[in-house]
C-alpha cells in the first residue's frame, strides 16, 4: 500500500510540474545499471513455445535464445547458440555447429540434445504452438540427428528457403522439461505461477521476480557467453525491470515522470515529446513504418455460427465478397491517419509492410474510400433497408447487426473502432462496440471463437514464411477460421500452395513471386481488411549508451549501458 501511494503521489505531483519529484525520478533512472521499461499487459505463460501473444514473448525474450537471431541492421540471421552451419547439395540436410561452453542458468551444460528436444517439443501433437506451422516442410516435421554434443543435423523432406529465418525459436532445457514432454504435462509446465528461479534459459538475463499486474524483474546472467570486443562481459546492465502498465495514458505519465528509460510514443504524443526533448533529456527517433499489420477481420468460422445444423446469418454476410468489399470501400483511412494518428501514418494496402522491401508487393490497387460504391455493393448483395428503420436487412430479413471488438486499453485501436462504427452506420449497418480485456480477446480468437468482427494487429518480420501460422488454412492463428483440416475455400487452398512453393524456392527472385501472389489473393478476398500503418518513433533517455533502435528491433541490446 505504501508503495502504491508513493507512486501515485509522484505522478500527481509531476502533473503540476514539481521539479523535485522529477529530479528524484531522473536520479533513480541514472543510478546504477538497471534498465526500466514498460509493457501493457501481463504474460500468459513463461513457456516460450506456448506463447501466442506479444506480452508473453517479451517477458522471456532475454531469458531464452535460439540458434540464430535477426540482425536488424543487415536483416540477415546472425549466430547465437549456433556458430556455423552448412547444408548438403540437395539443401535438405543442414548441419549446425553449436557454441561450446554455454550453460543453462542452473549450471547444466547446453548441448545438441537440448536442440533435438526443442524440435521434438515443437512437433509433439500434444503441444499446441505456432512454431510447428512455420517449420513443417512438405507437410512433414523436421527430423534431427545428434552428431555429437555440439553438432546437430536437421533434415527436411524438401529444400526449405526460410530455414535460417525460422530456427530462431527458443531452445529449451531437456534436463528440466524432458519428463514433462514424455508424460504429457508440458503444456502445464512453466505457467505464470511458476517460481521465477525455475524458469531456466541460456539467455542474457534470468527472471528473478514477477508480481502480477505490477512488474517483471531480471538479473544479468553471470555466466553469459557473449563478450564485447575488449573481452568485457555482456550484457552491460546488471538488472532490468519491466513495469506492467495496462493503461497507455499511465504509461506515458510514467515516462514523463522519469520512471522509464524508453517509450514507444503514440502519435498524439510525438509533437509534445519533440518539444520537450531537452527538458526530459531524451532523444526522439523516427524509425520507420510499422512492420506488422493492423486490420479488421470478420469471423468466418462455422464452428461459431452453425448450431444444430442451422447457420447464423452473419456467416453468410462475412463470407460474401460484396459485403466485405463494401466494407473495404467504407474505410476512410485518410481520416484515420489525421484524426487517430495525427498525420503519422500511411494507408495500409498489403499484409506485408513496405519496410520489408524484399517481399512487399507495390502493385496492389487500394480500395478507395467511396461510400457510394459501398452502398451499391450492399444493394447488389441484397442488403437493403426494407422496413425504413435505417438498418439494412439481408434477403431473408435479418438486420445487419454485429459486434465489433478490440483489446481494451489500446486507445488507438479504440478510436479506430469508433471511426469504423461511424462509417458503417452511414451504410445502414448496426455495430455494437465491445472492447475486451486482452485475455478475453485471446480466448475468443484461440479457444471459443466467439466473436464477429475484430480490429487486430500482428507483428511482422523479415521472413514472410513466419506468418504461415496466420496464412495457412490449418494454422492456429488463421483467425477468421483456424485449424482447418482441409482448406474451406479455393483461395485458401491457393495460399497454402503458394506458401509451400515459396518455402521450396531457393532462388530469391523467383521466391518473391509467390509472396506477391499471396498478397494479391489476400487483397482480393479480404479476410483481413488492412487499415493504417503507423510511423514508429522511439523516445529514450539521451544518456543511454549504445541504444540503437530500428524498425526491426534494437540492435545488439546486450550492449546498452547508462552513462553516469
C-alpha positions as CSV (number, residue, x, y, z in Angstrom):
1,X,0.0,0.0,0.0
2,X,2.8,2.4,0.8
3,X,4.5,1.7,-2.5
4,X,1.3,2.4,-4.4
5,X,0.6,5.6,-2.5
6,X,4.1,6.9,-3.1
7,X,3.9,6.2,-6.8
8,X,0.5,7.8,-7.2
9,X,1.7,10.9,-5.3
10,X,4.8,11.2,-7.5
11,X,2.7,11.1,-10.7
12,X,0.2,13.6,-9.3
13,X,2.9,16.0,-8.4
14,X,4.6,15.6,-11.8
15,X,1.4,16.8,-13.4
16,X,1.7,20.1,-11.7
17,X,5.3,20.3,-12.6
18,X,7.2,19.9,-9.3
19,X,10.9,19.8,-10.2
20,X,11.9,17.9,-7.0
21,X,9.9,14.9,-7.9
22,X,11.1,14.9,-11.5
23,X,14.7,15.3,-10.4
24,X,14.4,12.3,-8.0
25,X,13.0,10.2,-10.7
26,X,15.8,11.1,-13.1
27,X,18.3,10.3,-10.4
28,X,16.7,6.9,-9.9
29,X,17.0,6.2,-13.6
30,X,20.6,7.2,-13.8
31,X,21.6,5.4,-10.6
32,X,23.3,2.1,-11.0
33,X,22.9,-0.1,-14.1
34,X,19.2,-1.0,-14.2
35,X,17.1,-0.5,-17.3
36,X,13.4,0.2,-16.8
37,X,10.8,-0.3,-19.5
38,X,7.1,-1.0,-19.5
39,X,4.6,-3.4,-21.1
40,X,0.9,-3.1,-21.4
41,X,-0.2,-6.5,-20.2
42,X,0.8,-9.5,-18.0
43,X,2.3,-12.5,-19.7
44,X,0.0,-15.5,-20.2
45,X,2.8,-18.1,-19.9
46,X,6.6,-18.3,-19.3
47,X,6.9,-21.3,-21.6
48,X,8.1,-19.6,-24.8
49,X,6.9,-22.4,-27.0
50,X,3.3,-21.9,-25.9
51,X,3.3,-18.1,-26.3
52,X,0.8,-16.6,-28.8
53,X,0.9,-13.0,-27.5
54,X,3.5,-10.3,-27.5
55,X,3.5,-9.8,-23.7
56,X,4.4,-13.5,-23.1
57,X,7.1,-13.4,-25.8
58,X,8.5,-10.2,-24.5
59,X,8.5,-11.5,-20.9
60,X,11.0,-14.2,-21.7
61,X,12.7,-12.6,-24.7
62,X,16.1,-12.2,-23.0
63,X,15.7,-15.4,-20.9
64,X,16.0,-17.8,-23.8
65,X,17.9,-17.9,-27.1
66,X,17.6,-19.5,-30.5
67,X,20.2,-21.0,-32.8
68,X,20.3,-17.7,-34.7
69,X,18.7,-14.2,-34.4
70,X,17.9,-11.4,-36.8
71,X,20.5,-8.7,-37.2
72,X,18.1,-5.7,-37.6
73,X,20.7,-3.7,-39.5
74,X,21.5,-6.2,-42.2
75,X,18.2,-8.1,-41.9
76,X,20.1,-11.3,-42.1
77,X,20.4,-14.1,-39.5
78,X,23.4,-14.0,-37.2
79,X,24.9,-16.7,-34.9
80,X,23.6,-17.1,-31.3
81,X,23.6,-20.7,-30.0
82,X,24.8,-21.9,-33.4
83,X,28.1,-20.6,-34.6
84,X,28.3,-22.1,-38.1
85,X,26.1,-24.0,-40.4
86,X,26.2,-25.7,-43.8
87,X,23.9,-27.9,-45.9
88,X,24.2,-30.7,-48.4
89,X,23.9,-30.3,-52.1
90,X,20.2,-31.0,-52.1
91,X,19.6,-28.4,-49.4
92,X,17.6,-30.9,-47.3
93,X,20.1,-31.7,-44.6
94,X,21.6,-28.8,-42.6
95,X,24.4,-29.2,-40.0
96,X,24.5,-26.8,-37.2
97,X,27.7,-26.4,-35.1
98,X,26.8,-25.2,-31.6
99,X,28.5,-22.8,-29.4
100,X,30.7,-24.5,-26.8
101,X,30.9,-23.5,-23.2
102,X,27.3,-22.3,-22.9
103,X,25.5,-23.3,-19.8
104,X,21.9,-23.0,-18.7
105,X,21.1,-20.7,-15.8
106,X,21.2,-23.6,-13.4
107,X,24.7,-24.5,-14.5
108,X,23.9,-27.5,-16.7
109,X,25.7,-27.6,-20.0
110,X,23.8,-26.7,-23.2
111,X,24.2,-29.4,-25.8
112,X,22.8,-30.7,-29.0
113,X,20.4,-32.8,-27.0
114,X,18.6,-29.6,-26.0
115,X,18.2,-28.6,-29.6
116,X,16.8,-32.0,-30.6
117,X,14.5,-31.9,-27.6
118,X,13.2,-28.5,-28.6
119,X,12.4,-29.7,-32.1
120,X,10.6,-32.7,-30.6
121,X,8.5,-30.4,-28.4
122,X,7.6,-28.2,-31.4
123,X,6.3,-31.2,-33.4
124,X,4.7,-33.0,-30.5
125,X,1.0,-33.2,-31.3
126,X,0.1,-32.6,-27.6
127,X,1.9,-29.3,-27.6
128,X,-0.1,-26.5,-29.4
129,X,2.3,-23.9,-30.7
130,X,2.8,-21.6,-33.6
131,X,6.4,-22.7,-34.5
132,X,5.2,-26.1,-35.9
133,X,3.1,-24.3,-38.5
134,X,6.2,-22.5,-39.7
135,X,8.6,-25.4,-39.5
136,X,6.5,-28.1,-41.3
137,X,8.3,-28.8,-44.6
138,X,6.4,-30.6,-47.4
139,X,3.7,-31.4,-44.9
140,X,6.2,-33.2,-42.7
141,X,8.0,-32.3,-39.5
142,X,11.8,-31.7,-39.5
143,X,13.9,-34.5,-38.1
144,X,17.1,-34.1,-36.1
145,X,20.2,-36.2,-35.6
146,X,22.6,-35.5,-32.8
147,X,26.1,-36.0,-34.2
148,X,28.0,-35.0,-31.0
149,X,27.3,-32.7,-28.1
150,X,28.0,-29.7,-30.2
151,X,26.8,-30.7,-33.6
152,X,23.3,-31.5,-34.8
153,X,21.8,-32.3,-38.2
154,X,18.3,-31.0,-39.2
155,X,16.7,-32.9,-42.1
156,X,13.7,-31.9,-44.2
157,X,11.6,-33.6,-46.8
158,X,12.5,-30.9,-49.4
159,X,14.6,-27.7,-49.6
160,X,13.4,-25.0,-47.3
161,X,14.4,-21.5,-48.1
162,X,13.2,-19.9,-44.8
163,X,15.2,-22.3,-42.7
164,X,17.7,-19.8,-41.2
165,X,15.0,-17.3,-40.6
166,X,12.8,-19.9,-38.9
167,X,15.1,-21.7,-36.5
168,X,15.4,-18.7,-34.2
169,X,12.7,-20.2,-31.9
170,X,13.8,-20.5,-28.2
171,X,15.8,-23.6,-27.3
172,X,14.5,-25.3,-24.1
173,X,16.4,-27.4,-21.5
174,X,15.8,-31.1,-21.9
175,X,17.1,-31.9,-18.4
176,X,14.2,-29.8,-16.9
177,X,11.3,-30.3,-19.4
178,X,12.1,-33.7,-20.9
179,X,10.0,-35.6,-18.4
180,X,7.1,-33.2,-18.8
181,X,7.1,-33.8,-22.5
182,X,7.2,-37.5,-22.0
183,X,4.3,-37.7,-19.6
184,X,2.1,-35.1,-21.4
185,X,2.3,-32.3,-18.8
186,X,4.5,-30.0,-21.0
187,X,1.6,-27.5,-21.6
188,X,1.0,-27.2,-17.9
189,X,4.7,-26.5,-17.2
190,X,6.2,-23.1,-16.7
191,X,2.9,-21.2,-16.3
192,X,2.9,-17.7,-14.8
193,X,2.5,-19.2,-11.3
194,X,5.9,-21.0,-11.6
195,X,8.5,-19.5,-9.3
196,X,10.9,-17.4,-11.4
197,X,14.0,-19.2,-10.4
198,X,12.6,-22.3,-12.1
199,X,12.4,-20.6,-15.5
200,X,15.8,-21.6,-16.9
201,X,17.2,-20.5,-20.2
202,X,20.6,-19.7,-21.6
203,X,19.8,-16.0,-22.3
204,X,21.5,-12.9,-21.1
205,X,19.1,-12.3,-18.2
206,X,17.4,-14.5,-15.6
207,X,13.8,-13.8,-14.5
208,X,14.1,-13.2,-10.7
209,X,10.7,-11.7,-9.8
210,X,7.2,-11.5,-11.1
211,X,4.4,-9.5,-9.4
212,X,1.2,-9.8,-11.5
213,X,-0.1,-6.5,-12.7
214,X,3.0,-4.8,-11.4
215,X,6.4,-5.8,-12.7
216,X,8.9,-8.3,-14.0
217,X,12.4,-8.2,-12.8
218,X,15.5,-9.7,-14.4
219,X,19.2,-10.1,-13.3
220,X,22.2,-10.4,-15.5
221,X,23.2,-14.0,-16.3
222,X,26.7,-14.0,-14.7
223,X,27.8,-16.9,-16.9
224,X,26.5,-15.5,-20.2
225,X,28.7,-16.4,-23.1
226,X,28.8,-13.2,-25.0
227,X,31.7,-10.7,-24.7
228,X,32.4,-7.4,-26.3
229,X,35.5,-6.7,-28.5
230,X,37.6,-5.9,-25.4
231,X,36.6,-9.1,-23.7
232,X,34.2,-7.4,-21.4
233,X,31.1,-9.2,-20.0
234,X,27.8,-8.7,-21.7
235,X,25.1,-7.7,-21.1
236,X,26.4,-4.4,-19.7
237,X,23.4,-3.7,-17.5
238,X,23.1,-5.7,-14.3
239,X,19.3,-5.5,-14.0
240,X,16.2,-4.9,-16.0
241,X,12.7,-4.2,-14.8
242,X,9.6,-4.2,-16.9
243,X,6.7,-2.4,-15.4
244,X,3.2,-3.8,-16.3
245,X,1.1,-0.8,-17.1
246,X,-2.2,-1.7,-18.7
247,X,-3.2,1.8,-19.5
248,X,-1.3,3.8,-22.1
249,X,-2.0,7.2,-20.6
250,X,-0.5,6.0,-17.3
251,X,2.5,4.6,-19.2
252,X,3.1,7.9,-20.8
253,X,2.8,9.7,-17.5
254,X,5.4,7.3,-16.1
255,X,7.8,8.2,-18.9
256,X,7.3,11.9,-18.4
257,X,7.8,11.3,-14.7
258,X,11.2,9.7,-15.3
259,X,10.1,6.2,-14.3
260,X,11.0,4.6,-17.7
261,X,14.2,4.8,-19.8
262,X,12.4,4.4,-23.1
263,X,9.0,4.6,-24.6
264,X,7.2,4.0,-27.9
265,X,5.0,7.1,-28.2
266,X,1.5,7.2,-29.6
267,X,1.0,9.5,-32.5
268,X,-0.7,12.2,-30.3
269,X,2.4,12.3,-28.0
270,X,5.0,12.8,-30.7
271,X,4.8,16.6,-31.1
272,X,4.7,17.1,-27.3
273,X,7.8,14.9,-26.9
274,X,9.6,16.7,-29.7
275,X,9.1,20.0,-28.0
276,X,10.3,18.6,-24.7
277,X,13.4,16.6,-25.6
278,X,15.8,18.9,-23.8
279,X,13.6,19.2,-20.7
280,X,13.2,15.4,-20.5
281,X,16.8,14.6,-21.5
282,X,15.5,12.4,-24.3
283,X,16.2,11.6,-28.0
284,X,13.1,11.1,-30.2
285,X,13.9,8.9,-33.2
286,X,11.6,8.2,-36.2
287,X,12.5,4.6,-37.0
288,X,10.1,3.8,-39.9
289,X,6.7,2.4,-40.8
290,X,5.2,-0.4,-38.7
291,X,6.5,-3.7,-39.9
292,X,3.3,-5.5,-38.9
293,X,-0.3,-5.1,-39.9
294,X,-3.4,-3.6,-38.4
295,X,-6.7,-4.8,-39.9
296,X,-10.3,-5.5,-39.3
297,X,-11.4,-9.1,-39.8
298,X,-14.7,-10.9,-39.8
299,X,-15.3,-14.3,-38.2
300,X,-15.9,-16.9,-41.0
301,X,-15.7,-19.9,-38.7
302,X,-18.7,-22.3,-38.9
303,X,-17.7,-23.6,-35.5
304,X,-19.2,-20.4,-34.0
305,X,-22.1,-19.8,-36.4
306,X,-23.5,-23.2,-37.1
307,X,-25.5,-24.7,-34.3
308,X,-27.7,-27.8,-34.5
309,X,-27.4,-27.7,-38.3
310,X,-28.7,-24.1,-38.5
311,X,-26.3,-21.4,-39.7
312,X,-26.4,-17.9,-38.2
313,X,-26.9,-15.3,-41.0
314,X,-23.7,-13.5,-40.0
315,X,-21.7,-16.4,-41.5
316,X,-23.3,-15.7,-44.9
317,X,-22.6,-11.9,-44.7
318,X,-19.0,-12.3,-43.6
319,X,-18.2,-14.8,-46.4
320,X,-20.0,-12.6,-49.1
321,X,-17.5,-10.8,-51.3
322,X,-19.9,-8.0,-51.9
323,X,-20.3,-7.4,-48.2
324,X,-16.5,-7.4,-47.4
325,X,-15.7,-5.3,-50.5
326,X,-18.4,-2.8,-49.4
327,X,-16.7,-2.6,-46.0
328,X,-13.3,-2.1,-47.7
329,X,-14.6,0.9,-49.6
330,X,-16.1,2.3,-46.4
331,X,-12.8,2.8,-44.6
332,X,-11.7,6.4,-44.5
333,X,-8.0,5.8,-44.0
334,X,-7.0,9.4,-44.6
335,X,-9.3,10.5,-41.7
336,X,-7.9,7.7,-39.6
337,X,-4.4,9.0,-40.2
338,X,-5.3,12.6,-39.4
339,X,-7.7,12.0,-36.5
340,X,-6.2,8.9,-34.9
341,X,-2.5,9.0,-36.0
342,X,-2.2,12.8,-36.1
343,X,-0.6,12.6,-39.5
344,X,2.0,10.0,-38.5
345,X,0.8,7.1,-40.7
346,X,0.1,5.8,-44.2
347,X,-2.8,3.8,-45.6
348,X,-2.1,0.1,-45.5
349,X,-2.7,-1.8,-48.7
350,X,-0.8,-5.1,-48.3
351,X,-0.4,-7.6,-45.5
352,X,3.3,-7.1,-45.8
353,X,4.8,-3.7,-44.8
354,X,6.7,-1.6,-47.3
355,X,9.6,-1.7,-44.9
356,X,10.0,-5.3,-46.0
357,X,11.4,-4.2,-49.3
358,X,12.4,-7.7,-50.4
359,X,8.8,-9.1,-50.3
360,X,6.4,-6.1,-50.4
361,X,4.1,-6.1,-53.4
362,X,3.8,-2.5,-54.6
363,X,1.4,-3.2,-57.4
364,X,-1.8,-3.6,-55.4
365,X,-4.6,-1.1,-56.2
366,X,-6.0,0.4,-52.9
367,X,-9.7,0.2,-52.2
368,X,-10.6,3.9,-52.4
369,X,-12.8,5.4,-49.8
370,X,-16.2,5.6,-51.6
371,X,-19.4,5.3,-49.7
372,X,-21.5,5.3,-52.9
373,X,-19.6,2.3,-54.2
374,X,-20.0,0.6,-50.8
375,X,-23.8,1.3,-50.8
376,X,-24.0,-0.1,-54.4
377,X,-22.2,-3.3,-53.4
378,X,-24.5,-3.8,-50.4
379,X,-27.5,-3.2,-52.7
380,X,-26.2,-5.7,-55.2
381,X,-25.7,-8.2,-52.3
382,X,-29.4,-7.9,-51.4
383,X,-28.8,-5.9,-48.2
384,X,-31.4,-3.2,-48.1
385,X,-33.3,-1.2,-45.5
386,X,-36.7,-2.9,-46.0
387,X,-38.5,-1.5,-43.0
388,X,-37.2,2.1,-43.1
389,X,-35.5,2.0,-39.7
390,X,-32.1,3.0,-41.0
391,X,-30.6,-0.5,-40.7
392,X,-30.3,-2.8,-43.8
393,X,-31.6,-6.3,-43.8
394,X,-30.4,-9.2,-45.8
395,X,-32.6,-11.0,-48.3
396,X,-34.1,-13.1,-45.6
397,X,-34.9,-10.1,-43.5
398,X,-32.2,-10.3,-40.9
399,X,-31.0,-6.9,-39.9
400,X,-27.2,-6.2,-40.4
401,X,-26.1,-6.1,-36.8
402,X,-23.0,-7.5,-35.2
403,X,-20.3,-6.9,-32.6
404,X,-17.0,-5.2,-33.1
405,X,-14.2,-5.7,-30.6
406,X,-10.6,-4.9,-30.0
407,X,-8.3,-5.0,-26.9
408,X,-9.4,-2.5,-24.3
409,X,-6.8,0.0,-23.2
410,X,-5.3,0.3,-26.7
411,X,-6.7,3.8,-27.3
412,X,-5.5,4.0,-31.0
413,X,-7.5,0.8,-31.8
414,X,-10.4,2.0,-29.7
415,X,-10.5,5.2,-31.7
416,X,-10.3,3.3,-35.0
417,X,-13.3,1.2,-33.8
418,X,-15.2,4.4,-33.2
419,X,-14.5,5.6,-36.8
420,X,-15.4,2.2,-38.2
421,X,-18.7,2.2,-36.3
422,X,-19.5,5.7,-37.5
423,X,-18.7,4.8,-41.2
424,X,-20.6,1.6,-41.1
425,X,-23.6,3.3,-39.5
426,X,-23.7,5.5,-42.6
427,X,-24.0,2.4,-44.7
428,X,-27.0,1.2,-42.6
429,X,-25.1,-1.4,-40.6
430,X,-25.6,-1.5,-36.8
431,X,-22.4,-2.1,-34.9
432,X,-22.2,-2.9,-31.2
433,X,-18.8,-2.0,-30.0
434,X,-17.4,-4.2,-27.2
435,X,-13.8,-3.6,-26.1
436,X,-12.3,-6.7,-24.5
437,X,-9.5,-7.2,-22.0
438,X,-6.6,-8.9,-23.7
439,X,-7.0,-12.3,-22.0
440,X,-10.7,-12.5,-23.1
441,X,-9.7,-11.4,-26.6
442,X,-7.1,-14.2,-26.9
443,X,-9.6,-16.7,-25.6
444,X,-12.1,-15.7,-28.2
445,X,-9.6,-15.9,-31.0
446,X,-7.9,-19.2,-30.0
447,X,-10.4,-21.2,-27.9
448,X,-14.1,-20.4,-28.2
449,X,-14.1,-18.4,-31.5
450,X,-17.0,-16.3,-30.1
451,X,-16.6,-13.0,-32.0
452,X,-18.0,-11.2,-35.0
453,X,-15.6,-8.5,-36.1
454,X,-12.2,-7.6,-34.6
455,X,-9.6,-4.9,-35.1
456,X,-6.4,-6.7,-34.5
457,X,-2.7,-6.3,-35.2
458,X,0.1,-8.8,-35.9
459,X,3.7,-8.2,-35.7
460,X,5.7,-8.7,-38.9
461,X,9.2,-10.0,-39.6
462,X,11.6,-10.0,-42.4
463,X,10.8,-13.6,-43.3
464,X,7.2,-13.9,-44.8
465,X,7.1,-17.6,-44.1
466,X,7.0,-16.7,-40.4
467,X,3.3,-15.8,-41.0
468,X,2.5,-19.3,-42.0
469,X,0.5,-20.0,-38.9
470,X,-1.7,-17.0,-39.8
471,X,-1.9,-17.5,-43.5
472,X,-2.1,-21.3,-43.9
473,X,-5.6,-22.7,-43.6
474,X,-4.5,-25.2,-40.9
475,X,-2.7,-22.5,-38.9
476,X,-3.7,-22.0,-35.3
477,X,-3.7,-18.2,-35.9
478,X,-5.6,-18.3,-39.1
479,X,-8.0,-16.2,-37.2
480,X,-11.0,-16.0,-39.5
481,X,-11.3,-19.8,-39.5
482,X,-8.4,-21.5,-37.7
483,X,-7.2,-25.2,-37.7
484,X,-8.9,-26.3,-40.9
485,X,-8.4,-29.9,-41.8
486,X,-8.8,-29.1,-45.5
487,X,-9.0,-25.6,-47.0
488,X,-12.5,-24.2,-46.7
489,X,-12.2,-22.2,-49.9
490,X,-10.3,-22.4,-53.2
491,X,-8.4,-19.2,-52.5
492,X,-7.2,-20.5,-49.1
493,X,-6.1,-23.7,-50.9
494,X,-4.2,-21.4,-53.3
495,X,-2.5,-19.6,-50.5
496,X,-1.5,-22.9,-49.0
497,X,0.1,-23.9,-52.3
498,X,1.9,-20.6,-52.7
499,X,3.3,-20.8,-49.1
500,X,4.6,-24.3,-49.9
501,X,6.1,-23.2,-53.2
502,X,7.6,-20.1,-51.7
503,X,9.3,-22.1,-49.0
504,X,10.7,-24.6,-51.5
505,X,12.1,-22.0,-53.9
506,X,15.7,-21.3,-53.2
507,X,16.1,-18.6,-55.9
508,X,15.4,-15.3,-54.1
509,X,13.9,-13.6,-57.2
510,X,11.6,-16.5,-58.0
511,X,10.7,-16.8,-54.4
512,X,9.4,-13.3,-54.2
513,X,6.7,-14.0,-56.9
514,X,5.0,-16.5,-54.5
515,X,4.6,-14.0,-51.7
516,X,3.4,-11.3,-54.2
517,X,0.7,-13.7,-55.3
518,X,-0.3,-14.3,-51.7
519,X,-0.7,-10.6,-51.1
520,X,-2.8,-10.3,-54.3
521,X,-5.1,-13.1,-53.0
522,X,-5.5,-11.5,-49.6
523,X,-6.1,-8.2,-51.2
524,X,-8.9,-9.7,-53.4
525,X,-10.6,-11.9,-50.8
526,X,-10.2,-9.5,-47.8
527,X,-10.0,-11.9,-44.8
528,X,-8.0,-9.1,-43.2
529,X,-9.0,-5.7,-44.4
530,X,-5.9,-3.6,-43.9
531,X,-6.3,-0.2,-42.1
532,X,-3.3,2.0,-41.5
533,X,0.5,1.7,-40.8
534,X,1.8,3.9,-38.1
535,X,5.1,5.8,-38.4
536,X,7.1,4.4,-35.5
537,X,9.1,6.6,-33.1
538,X,11.2,5.7,-30.1
539,X,11.8,8.1,-27.2
540,X,14.7,7.2,-25.0
541,X,16.9,8.8,-22.4
542,X,19.8,10.6,-24.1
543,X,22.2,9.1,-21.6
544,X,21.6,5.6,-22.8
545,X,24.8,4.3,-24.4
546,X,24.7,2.1,-27.5
547,X,21.0,2.1,-27.7
548,X,20.3,1.6,-31.4
549,X,16.6,1.2,-32.2
550,X,15.5,0.1,-35.7
551,X,12.1,-0.7,-37.0
552,X,13.1,-4.4,-36.8
553,X,14.2,-4.2,-33.2
554,X,17.0,-3.0,-31.1
555,X,20.5,-3.7,-32.5
556,X,22.7,-5.7,-30.1
557,X,20.6,-4.8,-26.9
558,X,23.1,-6.5,-24.7
559,X,25.5,-3.5,-25.3
560,X,23.1,-0.9,-23.8
561,X,24.6,1.0,-20.9
562,X,23.7,4.0,-18.8
563,X,26.1,6.9,-18.9
564,X,26.5,8.2,-15.3
